[in-house]
Amino acid sequence: MPNAQYIKSMFDDISSRYDLLNDLLSAGTHRLWKKKLINSALKSETRSVLDCATGTGDIAFGFEERSIQKITAIDFSPLMIKAANERKLKKGSCIDFQVQDVSNLPFKEEEFDVATISFGIRNVENLEKSLQELSRVSKNLFILEFGTPENNLWKKIYFSSLKAYFPVFSLLTKRSDAYDYLISSSEKFPSGEKFCSLLKKHTSFTEIKYHPLFGGIAYIYEAKRLI
Ligand SMILES: C[S@@+](CC[C@H](N)C(=O)[O-])C[C@H]1O[C@@H](n2cnc3c(N)ncnc32)[C@H](O)[C@@H]1O
């Protein structure tokens, strides 16, 4: 289980290089996946969005580009929110960025049409409470997260090539432990059907689906309430 203080200090420490690291390590693929998440989440009735574990705000800015008016974005790392606010200033954006913990959200029941969390749920210390909170404050939930490929050969190739990237990461940041953490947490985190079972157990959503990306390197989960 991730330790909140460790995770917060790690993301504070890599916040100034986070965007560059993301682009280099994923060869830009994270942008395509984030676009896919936003497209899945956008329906004609979507007026308000909460993006949790927003980091430097990629998902929140993506929704703003798609003309969503009410966007709130939270992260518990003050330095990630500082970086997001610097981007906000440059873009002349209206997003409300706040330092908050996803396991204790200061919002009303179903305040948001949509909640999203991209590459964040794997990092929360209290997964059960965080899922309950996401389900409480939103009508629909969309999650993008790393996972484990179901095919064993692909799984081996993927995780060993991730390890080969380690020197690049070490060159770019003093927190090389962040890269170890990325690999080990992705290997351990429940994905696909297993994560859907957790969504069923800890949320009030009734319609739960998942879509593997690149053979299960990552997954998009959709959780909705049938009206
Ligand atoms: C890998 S980054 C993802 C950032 C962004 N969503 C993206 O996709 O680029 C994970 C983020 O989760 C945040 N985080 C981890 N645990 C959290 C919690 N309990 N509450 C809020 N944010 C949290 C970290 O501070 C970090 O910014």
The ligand as a MOL file (V3000), in Angstrom:
LIG
                    3D

  0  0  0     0  0            999 V3000
M  V30 BEGIN CTAB
M  V30 COUNTS 27 29 0 0 0
M  V30 BEGIN ATOM
M  V30 1 C 1.3920 10.0990 -11.7750 0
M  V30 2 S 0.7180 11.6140 -11.2170 0 CHG=1
M  V30 3 C -0.6300 11.8560 -12.3270 0
M  V30 4 C -0.8620 13.3080 -12.6480 0
M  V30 5 C -1.8810 13.5810 -13.7640 0
M  V30 6 N -3.2150 13.1440 -13.4010 0
M  V30 7 C -1.4680 12.9420 -15.0590 0
M  V30 8 O -2.1520 12.0290 -15.5310 0
M  V30 9 O -0.4360 13.3550 -15.6060 0 CHG=-1
M  V30 10 C -0.0990 11.1150 -9.7450 0
M  V30 11 C -0.6090 12.2820 -8.9130 0
M  V30 12 O -1.4270 11.7500 -7.8570 0
M  V30 13 C -1.3100 12.6430 -6.7610 0
M  V30 14 N -1.8640 11.9790 -5.5800 0
M  V30 15 C -1.4560 10.8050 -5.0210 0
M  V30 16 N -2.2130 10.5050 -3.9490 0
M  V30 17 C -3.1440 11.4990 -3.8330 0
M  V30 18 C -4.2080 11.7490 -2.9340 0
M  V30 19 N -4.4540 10.9220 -1.9290 0
M  V30 20 N -4.9730 12.8390 -3.1270 0
M  V30 21 C -4.7180 13.6890 -4.1490 0
M  V30 22 N -3.6960 13.5270 -5.0300 0
M  V30 23 C -2.9230 12.4410 -4.8700 0
M  V30 24 C 0.1840 12.9570 -6.7290 0
M  V30 25 O 0.4970 14.0840 -5.9780 0
M  V30 26 C 0.4790 13.1140 -8.2300 0
M  V30 27 O 0.4010 14.4490 -8.6650 0
M  V30 END ATOM
M  V30 BEGIN BOND
M  V30 1 1 1 2
M  V30 2 1 2 3
M  V30 3 1 2 10
M  V30 4 1 3 4
M  V30 5 1 4 5
M  V30 6 1 5 6
M  V30 7 1 5 7
M  V30 8 2 7 8
M  V30 9 1 7 9
M  V30 10 1 10 11
M  V30 11 1 11 12
M  V30 12 1 11 26
M  V30 13 1 12 13
M  V30 14 1 13 14
M  V30 15 1 13 24
M  V30 16 1 14 15
M  V30 17 1 14 23
M  V30 18 2 15 16
M  V30 19 1 16 17
M  V30 20 1 17 18
M  V30 21 2 17 23
M  V30 22 1 18 19
M  V30 23 2 18 20
M  V30 24 1 20 21
M  V30 25 2 21 22
M  V30 26 1 22 23
M  V30 27 1 24 25
M  V30 28 1 24 26
M  V30 29 1 26 27
M  V30 END BOND
M  V30 END CTAB
M  END
